[in-house]
Amino acid sequence: MKVAICDEDKESSVQLYGLIKRQVPDMEVFRFHSVRQFLESGQHYDILLLDISMEDMRGMEAARALRVNGADTVLIFVTARKEYAAEAFEVSAFHYLLKPVSEEKFCDVFEGACREARRLEAQKGGQLFFRTKTRNYTMQKKDILYVESAKRKVEIHTLRENITVYATMRHVEEQLGGDFFRCHRGYLVNMAHVAGYRAGVIELKNGEKIYLARDKYSEFVRMYTGYLKQEGITLL
């Protein structure tokens, strides 16, 4: 799960970061000090902690932009301004926290936000949503052939096109789930598109070949055999 903090008040940003890490130590948390910096990151976040009063753009405008673009991010406003509470409902905010935020209150709200983010992810089921700098994508997981890492980016190879996004392989692996296998440090493969395999190589139904790490071979064979049985495919 990925969380973004967008707050130009660095002291507040550090406090929120610390509260999250104490509550969920392995949570991926990203901090932005301007709305523009956040929007230009081009990534989807499960939860967004957003201040309203910022110099470059009001937080409320950023929230509206997210909703117009179809993002289902769980939105928590964290602000010293009481007067915008009513507007928060217009952008389907999960909660409206007033600064200074107590640890007890924050933990209660953040725990609820995590539950809501998991519910939304389960609801999406077979779809994957993400953003690039130029557009939003919603694709069917079944259309993904494999995912390839490239430094700080990943390239998603689909039946129709290849799409490059800023994300970690770990995050993409979490989003894709059980029918995808990490066959190599740099590759995730969709079991549904595997045609065959041999030492060091997985062959896909479209003719492409990707690496199969030596230390992943036995696990891949076990997982792929289980996948075929699950799909009712007879093993000879």
C-alpha angles and dihedrals in degrees: 000000000000125000128191126200114200110186129130090206100091094195091055091045092053091048093052091046090053093048092052094047092049090051098041109013096187096048115125105237125183124190126209126183097199137035091235092055090051095049092047092055087081094208135124116239124196093212130022125195104199134183117213102211109066130146102231098042136350114258090232090060090052090050091052090049090053093051093046088054091053099250114157094200114154102245125209119179113212109188147136091228116096096181097076097058093103092052090054090072090059091064094041094249114189093215144349114221122190121217131274090053119203117223093234094052093044093050092052093049095043092050089054091047091054090052090050092049091052090048092052092048092051090048091055088055108164097020133091120205125195141146135229125189091267106038150352122256131204111179138169112253089221089064093060114099098185143325123236126196120226113181106289093351137068127216115216112207112204136173090265109026148355117247126194119207137170104253142113123256088235092058094046091048090054091049096048099049135187106350091059121078129201095229094168137007088261102037142066115187130200107231090212091067099046114116098176146320145217135177108314097358140078115197118210128211091249091057098257120132128211134185123272110197116228093235090051097050100093093043091048092052090050093047094044092048089051091049092052092050090049089054092049094247113153116238115219 
